[in-house]
């Protein structure tokens, strides 16, 4: 078999700007002060430039890289973590919750895990131990992850919001508010 160089697929922007915008507006509205946002995997920065800046958020952007977990700060001192991935966001969310120092954090994400499952045939390593069967609807994976993250990282789930881009391979956009449990 001959080796090939470069990507075997063409990058297509499957995003739904209005779904992304509404989730981020919801997240920002959870705070009564200018929220501090950590932008993870910002892509072309369309959302950051159009939404966060217009809302008046203080933004810190991580550089785009293959393994964001390697460059994620040891301490996450932000109100909102914006994780814009087209594959599994769960590993990054898990790491953010483990490193968050504030009593509350809102996580917004573009969840392309369903697309990843369809194309690659697998599910997230973080999600896999949280569910008994792989045949359940994908929305159940999200609920299982939220339950797992809430208990594992000593967080409780507050408000949540979901948007779905209806296509053959669905992209989920969601926001979750996590609050630290008091000891």
N, C-alpha and C positions, 0 to 999 in steps of 0.2 A: 504494500500500500504506500502510495506516494504521500509524503508529508506536505502540508500546505502552510503558508504563512498568512498571518492576519486573521481577522474575524470571518466566520463562515455565515454570519447573518448580517443584515443591514439594520442599523439603528433606526427605529421608528418611534416617533413621539406618540405614544398611546395615552398620554395624560389628558385629563379633563381639567382645564384651568379653573373652571367655575367650581368644581367639587373641591379642588385644592384650596381655592380662595375661601370658600365658605367654612371649611374645617378650620383653617387658620384664623379666620375672623372669630369663630366660636371660641377657639383656644385663648385668643387675646382678651376676649370679653370676660374671661374667668378671673381677671385681675383688675384691681381698682387703681393700679399704678402702672407706669410704663414697664412692661414685661421685658425680662432679659432672655433672649432666645439663642440657643445653640443650634446652628444650622449644620446638619450632618448630611453628607452626600448632596451638595447643593445643585449639581448638574450645571445648567446654563444660567442659574440664578434668577430665572424669570419670576418665580414666586417671591423670593426674597426682595427683589427690586420693586415688584408691584404691590405686594401685600404688606410684609413686615415693615418696610420703610414708610409706607403710607399710614400705617397705624401708629407709627412713632416708637417702635420697639428698638431696644438696644440689641444689636446682633453681633455674634461672633461666629465666624464660618470656619469649619475645619477644611483643610485642603482636600481636594478630591484624590482618593487613592484606592488601590485594590482592596486592602484590608484595613478598613476604618477602625477596627478594634485595636490595632496597634498604635494608632495616633489619638485615640479617645483619651481625654484628660483623666488623670487619676481621681480628681474631684470634679463633680458636675455641680456647679453652683449657678444654676439657671432656673428660670420659671418654666420655660418651654423648651423641649427638645424636638426639633423638626427633622425627621428622618425620612428622606425622600429616596427610597430605594425601589428598584423595579424587580427585586427578588425578595427574599425573606427579611423582614425587618426585625424578627423576633430575637435573634442573637444580639443585635445592637440595643434593642429595648431592654433586654436582660442586663446588659453591661451598664446602660445608663441608670437603671434603677439601683444596681449594686453600688454605683459611685455617686448618686445624688445626695447632696447634703441638706437641701432645703426640706421643709416639712411637707411641701406639696410640689408636684411637678406635673405638667400637662405634656403629653407626648402626642404629636401629630405625625402621621405617616402615610406614605403611598405604599400600599401593600401589594406587591406583585408576586407574592408567594404562589398564588393559584396559577399564574402563568408559568412560573418556575416548575410547579408540579406537573403541568401538562407537557411542557417541553422536555424537562429532564427526568420526569417520572418519580421524583423523590419529594420528601417533605423536609421541613426545617429540622435540624438536629435538636434544637431547643423544644420544638413542638412534639417531636416523636414520643418522648416518654410521658407526655401529659394525656395522651388519649389511648384507648384500648384498640380501636380499629382505624385503619386508614381509609375505610370506605365511607366514613361519615361525611356529611356536607361540610364544605370548607368553613362556613360561618361557625360551625361547632368547634373547629380548631381554634378560631379566634377566642371564643368564649372559654375554651379549655386553657389556652395560654394565659388569659387575663386572670383566671382563677389561680393558676399555678404561680404566676408572677406575684400576685397579691399575697399569697401565703409564704412563698419562698423568700422574698426580699423584705418581708415585714411591712408591706404596704397594704392599704385598703383602697378599693376602687371607688371613685366618686362618680362624677358625671361622665357620660360617653356619648359620642356621636359618630354615625357611620354614613358614608355615601358609596354608591356602587356605580361604576361605569359599565353599562350594559353592552357587552360585546361577546363574541364567542369565548374569548378568554377574559374573564372579568378582572378589573383592577378595583381594589377596595381602598377607600380613603377613610381614615378614621382618626379620632381624637379620644384620648383616655386621660382622665384626671386621676392621679394617684396621690394619696395622702399617707404619710408615715403613721403607723400605729403607735399610740402612746404606750410607754412601758410602765 
